[in-house]
Each structure stands twice: as C-alpha cells, then as structure tokens.
Amino acid sequence: MSLLQAELSIQGLKAAAANGEASANKSNVANSEEKIPRPMNAFMVFSKRQRQRVQEENKGLDNREISRKLGEMWYALPEDEKQSYQQLAQEVVLSPKINFASI
C-alpha cells in the first residue's frame, strides 16, 4: 500500500468515525451471528465456576485482580482436579449446541 493510499484510508476511517458509522462490514456482521462460539477450554470452565466465589471472598478487587487470582488457583490446582475440568471442557467441544450458561 502506498503512502497516499494509507493516508486516504486513514482519512476515510476518521470520516466514518466522525459520522458515527460502524467500521464493520455489514456482511461480516451477518456472518458473526451465524458463528458457533468457540468452546470453553478447561481453565475457562474452572473460571466460570469459581469466579463468583472469588469475587465474594475478595470484595473490592477489580476484574483484572480476580482473573489473576483465578489463574493462581488454576496453577495450584492438583492435576487430578484439572483433569476433571478438562473432561468437562471436552464435553463442551463434543456438544456444540450446549448451553454455556449451564456450565
């Protein structure tokens, strides 16, 4: 891309932002509604189950600190307990129509 093309592209993006136009392509929006969400991995399943308890035990911490604590808990988790979360995550992978809220 030439310097002139890059400058024109930047100007176009600035104009679209100033006009309140979305930068996403309409066809991409339609495709994103049809996508199956990426299945949760073992850590995500663990985090989803533990996040509320960690938040209640550590009132006042922001989401970044809660996530850090969850990561520390996951790292310290015995391998057999991690295996149970890995099995749950595998069930999610094998069942793409699963309701993620139920995990």
C-alpha positions in Angstrom: 0.0 0.0 0.0 1.4 3.3 -1.0 1.7 6.2 1.4 -1.1 8.1 -0.4 -3.4 5.0 -0.2 -2.7 4.7 3.5 -3.4 8.4 4.1 -6.7 8.1 2.2 -7.7 5.0 4.2 -7.0 6.8 7.5 -9.0 9.8 6.3 -11.9 7.6 5.4 -11.8 5.9 8.8 -11.7 9.2 10.6 -14.6 10.5 8.5 -16.6 7.3 9.2 -15.9 7.7 12.9 -16.9 11.3 12.9 -20.2 10.4 11.2 -20.9 7.7 13.7 -20.7 4.9 11.1 -19.7 1.5 12.1 -16.4 0.3 10.8 -17.6 -3.3 10.5 -18.6 -4.6 7.1 -22.3 -5.5 7.0 -21.6 -8.9 5.6 -19.2 -9.6 8.5 -22.0 -8.7 11.0 -24.4 -11.2 9.3 -21.7 -13.9 9.4 -20.9 -13.3 13.0 -24.5 -14.0 14.0 -24.2 -17.5 12.4 -20.9 -18.4 14.0 -20.9 -21.1 16.7 -19.0 -19.7 19.7 -15.6 -21.1 20.4 -15.9 -23.8 23.1 -14.5 -23.2 26.5 -11.2 -24.7 27.5 -10.6 -26.3 30.9 -9.4 -23.1 32.5 -12.5 -21.2 31.2 -14.8 -23.8 32.7 -12.9 -23.6 36.0 -13.0 -19.8 36.0 -16.7 -19.7 35.2 -17.4 -22.0 38.2 -15.1 -20.2 40.6 -15.4 -16.5 39.7 -18.4 -15.7 41.8 -16.9 -17.3 44.9 -13.6 -15.5 44.4 -15.4 -12.2 44.0 -17.4 -12.7 47.2 -14.3 -13.6 49.2 -12.3 -10.6 47.7 -14.7 -7.7 47.7 -13.2 -4.6 46.2 -10.9 -6.3 43.8 -11.3 -5.3 40.1 -11.8 -7.9 37.3 -8.1 -7.9 36.5 -7.2 -8.9 40.0 -10.0 -11.5 40.2 -8.7 -13.0 37.0 -5.1 -13.1 38.4 -6.3 -14.9 41.5 -8.2 -17.4 39.3 -5.0 -18.0 37.3 -3.1 -18.6 40.5 -5.7 -21.0 41.8 -5.7 -22.9 38.5 -1.9 -23.2 38.6 -2.0 -24.5 42.2 -4.8 -27.0 41.4 -3.8 -30.7 41.7 -3.6 -32.5 38.3 -6.5 -34.8 39.1 -8.8 -31.8 39.6 -7.6 -30.2 36.5 -8.3 -33.4 34.7 -12.0 -33.2 35.7 -12.2 -29.7 34.2 -10.5 -30.9 31.1 -13.2 -33.6 30.8 -15.9 -31.0 31.2 -14.3 -28.9 28.5 -14.1 -31.9 26.2 -17.8 -32.5 26.7 -18.4 -28.9 25.6 -16.3 -29.5 22.5 -18.2 -32.6 21.6 -21.6 -30.9 22.1 -21.5 -27.6 20.2 -25.2 -26.9 21.0 -24.6 -26.9 24.7 -26.0 -24.0 26.7 -22.8 -22.3 28.0 -24.8 -20.7 30.9 -25.4 -24.1 32.4 -21.8 -24.9 33.0 
